[in-house]
Amino acid sequence: MGEQTTALSKREGWRSEGYAARVHYEGATEQYSVEYYEPTGVVVYWQVRGDGEAVPVGRESVPGPLRERIRADLSAAGVDPAVERDPL
């Protein structure tokens, strides 16, 4: 495991698998899965549909409070939170 993904796995809800870390978020009407890849410093948002299928979505469609939480978790794990804003 990478140091950053290990640090993220200590944050609420995060799991790490090698050099990737993932957290699931369930809002009032929407579900998201968020992944961080340490080797490339990339954050990917997935919206989980009602049938359980996940599709990647652009950041502009992700609720602001969720994006803020992800940036806070990244920062607490020693990752530059600006990577959350980087385009894929």
Backbone bond lengths (Angstrom), bond angles and torsions (degrees), N, CA, C in turn:
res aa  C-N    CA-C-N  psi(-1)  N-CA   C-N-CA  omega(-1)  CA-C   N-CA-C  phi
1 M - - - 1.453 - - 1.517 110.00 -
2 G 1.315 114.80 150.82 1.451 119.97 175.96 1.521 110.74 -81.28
3 E 1.303 116.46 158.98 1.463 120.95 -179.91 1.525 111.68 -63.36
4 Q 1.320 116.85 -42.40 1.461 120.09 -178.07 1.522 111.68 -69.52
5 T 1.322 117.27 -41.78 1.465 118.89 179.69 1.523 110.39 -68.99
6 T 1.324 117.50 -34.00 1.467 120.37 175.61 1.523 109.69 -63.85
7 A 1.333 116.98 -43.44 1.463 120.76 178.16 1.529 110.88 -63.49
8 L 1.330 117.48 -40.11 1.469 119.96 177.54 1.522 111.31 -63.78
9 S 1.327 117.56 -35.50 1.469 120.41 -178.12 1.524 112.06 -64.78
10 K 1.317 117.62 -14.44 1.467 121.60 177.53 1.523 111.85 -88.24
11 R 1.311 116.72 -8.17 1.462 121.65 176.57 1.528 108.73 -84.52
12 E 1.316 115.96 155.48 1.463 121.02 -176.07 1.526 112.14 -57.51
13 G 1.334 115.95 122.98 1.457 122.71 174.32 1.519 116.33 87.00
14 W 1.322 118.26 -14.97 1.467 121.09 -176.47 1.519 111.38 -79.84
15 R 1.329 115.92 145.10 1.478 124.06 171.65 1.512 106.84 -128.54
16 S 1.309 115.31 146.86 1.464 117.41 176.75 1.516 109.91 -119.59
17 E 1.312 114.32 147.17 1.465 123.02 177.99 1.520 106.47 -137.51
18 G 1.308 116.33 95.86 1.462 119.54 -177.65 1.512 110.72 66.32
19 Y 1.320 115.74 -121.11 1.459 120.77 -178.67 1.526 112.63 -99.11
20 A 1.326 116.58 21.77 1.460 121.23 176.26 1.527 108.89 -127.03
21 A 1.320 115.86 148.23 1.464 121.38 175.92 1.523 107.52 -132.79
22 R 1.334 115.44 147.97 1.468 120.22 -174.54 1.526 109.46 -141.16
23 V 1.319 114.70 144.20 1.456 121.46 173.77 1.526 107.45 -136.58
24 H 1.329 116.27 147.00 1.462 121.85 177.40 1.520 108.27 -110.35
25 Y 1.306 115.59 142.28 1.454 122.02 -178.56 1.520 108.09 -132.54
26 E 1.319 115.54 131.87 1.463 120.31 177.69 1.515 108.52 -122.07
27 G 1.320 115.59 111.92 1.454 121.32 177.03 1.522 109.76 -90.03
28 A 1.310 116.49 -168.71 1.460 121.00 -178.66 1.524 111.97 -63.07
29 T 1.337 116.82 -38.09 1.466 119.64 -176.83 1.522 113.73 -129.55
30 E 1.325 117.91 -6.53 1.464 120.21 -175.63 1.520 111.30 -133.32
31 Q 1.327 114.78 151.74 1.457 121.30 176.05 1.523 108.56 -122.31
32 Y 1.328 115.01 140.96 1.463 121.01 178.97 1.517 110.08 -133.29
33 S 1.296 114.94 150.84 1.454 122.84 167.97 1.525 105.05 -119.65
34 V 1.327 115.92 133.61 1.463 120.54 -177.66 1.517 107.92 -122.37
35 E 1.323 116.05 132.30 1.465 120.78 -178.52 1.523 110.02 -123.12
36 Y 1.324 114.33 142.45 1.467 121.37 174.13 1.519 107.38 -122.43
37 Y 1.327 116.22 129.57 1.461 122.08 179.80 1.527 108.79 -110.49
38 E 1.327 116.06 112.94 1.457 120.97 -174.72 1.526 114.78 -63.51
39 P 1.324 119.88 -44.31 1.471 118.09 -176.20 1.531 113.85 -59.13
40 T 1.325 116.34 -32.97 1.465 120.01 -177.31 1.525 112.86 -108.35
41 G 1.334 117.72 -9.88 1.456 121.24 -178.88 1.513 112.90 65.45
42 V 1.323 116.64 36.18 1.464 121.91 -175.56 1.530 110.62 -106.36
43 V 1.338 115.47 138.45 1.462 122.33 173.56 1.527 107.36 -110.19
44 V 1.333 116.15 129.03 1.466 121.51 179.65 1.523 108.56 -121.69
45 Y 1.332 116.11 130.62 1.462 122.16 176.50 1.525 109.10 -102.09
46 W 1.325 115.56 134.53 1.455 122.76 176.18 1.522 107.67 -122.63
47 Q 1.322 117.67 132.33 1.454 120.75 172.72 1.518 107.25 -96.21
48 V 1.324 115.61 130.63 1.459 121.47 -178.16 1.521 107.80 -96.14
49 R 1.316 115.05 120.65 1.469 121.33 -179.60 1.523 110.29 -77.75
50 G 1.321 115.46 170.37 1.457 121.46 179.84 1.512 114.08 -59.12
51 D 1.340 117.27 -28.28 1.463 120.41 179.92 1.530 112.10 -86.19
52 G 1.350 116.21 3.47 1.460 120.36 179.06 1.509 114.47 91.20
53 E 1.327 117.25 -7.84 1.464 120.19 178.82 1.530 109.33 -76.54
54 A 1.329 115.99 136.87 1.463 120.98 179.41 1.522 109.84 -107.30
55 V 1.325 114.88 137.90 1.462 120.50 177.73 1.529 108.18 -127.86
56 P 1.340 117.56 140.94 1.464 118.91 178.77 1.525 110.44 -68.06
57 V 1.328 115.61 142.66 1.465 120.53 -179.85 1.526 109.53 -131.55
58 G 1.317 115.06 154.92 1.463 120.91 176.57 1.516 111.16 -73.34
59 R 1.298 115.93 153.15 1.461 121.27 -177.70 1.527 112.88 -59.86
60 E 1.323 116.52 -32.73 1.466 119.50 -177.56 1.524 112.66 -63.39
61 S 1.328 118.13 -18.72 1.465 120.92 179.45 1.530 112.73 -95.00
62 V 1.336 117.36 -2.41 1.466 122.08 -178.17 1.530 108.70 -91.15
63 P 1.344 117.83 134.26 1.468 120.09 -179.86 1.532 112.14 -56.53
64 G 1.330 115.31 138.09 1.459 121.58 -179.66 1.522 114.36 -53.36
65 P 1.347 118.71 -45.00 1.466 118.80 -179.89 1.532 113.28 -60.59
66 L 1.319 117.51 -34.71 1.468 119.69 177.55 1.527 109.66 -68.17
67 R 1.301 117.05 -43.50 1.471 119.82 179.19 1.525 110.80 -62.32
68 E 1.327 116.77 -38.94 1.471 120.52 177.56 1.522 110.65 -63.37
69 R 1.335 116.24 -42.56 1.461 119.47 178.94 1.527 110.66 -62.18
70 I 1.324 117.27 -42.91 1.464 120.79 -179.84 1.522 110.01 -62.05
71 R 1.328 117.05 -43.83 1.470 119.68 178.14 1.527 111.34 -62.26
72 A 1.335 117.54 -39.68 1.469 120.84 178.43 1.523 110.75 -64.65
73 D 1.333 117.15 -42.65 1.469 120.58 178.83 1.525 111.04 -64.68
74 L 1.327 116.47 -42.39 1.464 119.69 178.16 1.525 110.27 -59.74
75 S 1.312 116.18 -47.15 1.461 120.71 -179.29 1.524 111.24 -60.40
76 A 1.338 117.10 -44.55 1.468 121.29 179.88 1.525 111.84 -62.98
77 A 1.333 116.53 -25.73 1.467 121.32 -179.87 1.526 112.19 -91.60
78 G 1.328 116.74 4.73 1.458 119.67 178.40 1.515 114.83 85.11
79 V 1.330 116.31 15.82 1.468 121.89 178.68 1.528 107.63 -101.14
80 D 1.309 117.19 137.89 1.461 120.70 176.66 1.530 108.04 -61.65
81 P 1.345 118.44 115.66 1.468 119.78 -176.69 1.521 113.77 -63.80
82 A 1.321 117.82 -15.08 1.468 120.94 178.64 1.522 111.72 -63.97
83 V 1.343 118.23 -21.35 1.470 119.45 179.95 1.522 111.09 -63.46
84 E 1.343 117.13 -23.23 1.464 120.27 179.34 1.520 110.63 -64.16
85 R 1.305 117.15 -26.68 1.468 121.42 -177.96 1.525 113.14 -89.87
86 D 1.324 116.97 -12.47 1.465 120.69 -176.83 1.528 111.68 -66.20
87 P 1.324 117.60 136.66 1.474 119.92 176.03 1.527 110.30 -70.25
88 L 1.306 115.11 156.39 1.467 119.35 178.28 1.503 110.49 -75.42
